[in-house]
């Protein structure tokens, strides 16, 4: 019986480790997307300055601004999706951690009964 419990605890530990690795990867994705978001904002600012000084090219610049804003929205949507995934995995991780704690308590109770 102890072996089954230990196997379950080991499996849960592996699942927790896997989720932690997923969260680490997602955090890196968020960081990368935030960098892209800053670069997009900087480019947008630059384009808006060009628009002020190069009135003759305003139509083309407006198209570029629209393109950048659309890309900015895409990055924002991706950030939100990743954040949602991180929250979901964090909840699963918390649940798995709670289950491991309960299993460890049960294991201790079983050990006490066996003594």
N, C-alpha and C positions, 0 to 999 in steps of 0.2 A: 504494500500500500504506500509506503514511504517513497518507493521508486516512482510510482505513478504521480504522486504529488510533486516530487522533485522534477519529473519530466514535464509536468504542466508548468511549474515555475520556470524551468529552463526555456520552455517554448515562449512563455510570456515575456521573459527577459529578452529573448531574441527578437520578439515582435516590438518590444519597447526600443531596443537598439536600432532596429530597422526604421521605426518611426522617427527616432531622433536624427538618423542620417537623412531621412526625407525632409525633416524640418530644416536641417542645416543647408541642404541643397536649395530649398525654397527661400531661405533667408538670403542666400547668395543670389538667387534669381531676383528677389526684391531689390537687393542692392544694385544689381546690374540694371534693372529697369529704372530705378531712381536716378542712376547716372545718366541713362538715356533720356530721362525726363528733363534733367538739368540741361543737358546738351540741346535738347529740343527747345527749351525755353530760351537759351542763349541764342540759338539760331533764329528763333522767332523775333527776339529783340533786335538782332542784327538786320533782319529783313525789314522790320518796321522802320528802322533808321534809314535804310536804303530807300524805302518808299517815300520818306520825307524829302530826301535830297534828289531823287531821280524820278521826278513826277512823270516823265514821258514813259517810264516803264511800270507805271502803277498797275496796269491790268495784269501783267505777268507776275509782279510781286504779290498782288492780291491772290492769285492762284497758288503761289508758293505758300503764302500764309495759310490759306485754306488747307492745303496739303499737310502742312506742319501741324495745324490744329487737329486735323483728322488723325494724324499719327500720334499726337499727344493724347487724344481721346482713346486710341487703341492701347497705348501704354497704360493709361489710367485703368482701363477695363481689365487688362492683364494683371495689374497690381492688385486690383480688387479680387480677382479670381484666385490669385496666389494667397492673398490674405485669408480668404475664405477657406482654402485648403489647409493653411497653417492652423487656423482655428479648429477645423474639424479634426485634424491629426492631433492637435494639442488635447482636445476633449477625449479622443480615443486613448491617448497616452495617459491622461489622468485616470481614465477608467481602468486601464490595464494596471497602472500603479496601485490603485485602490484594490483591485482583485489580487495582486501579488501580496499586498499587506494582509488581506483577509486569509489568503492561503497560508501565509506564514504563521498567522495566529492559529489557524486550524492545525497546522503541522505541530506547533508547540503543544497544543491541547492533546493531540494524539500521542506525542512523545511522553507527556506527563502521565497519560492513561496507561501507556505501555510500561512505565517504570514501576 
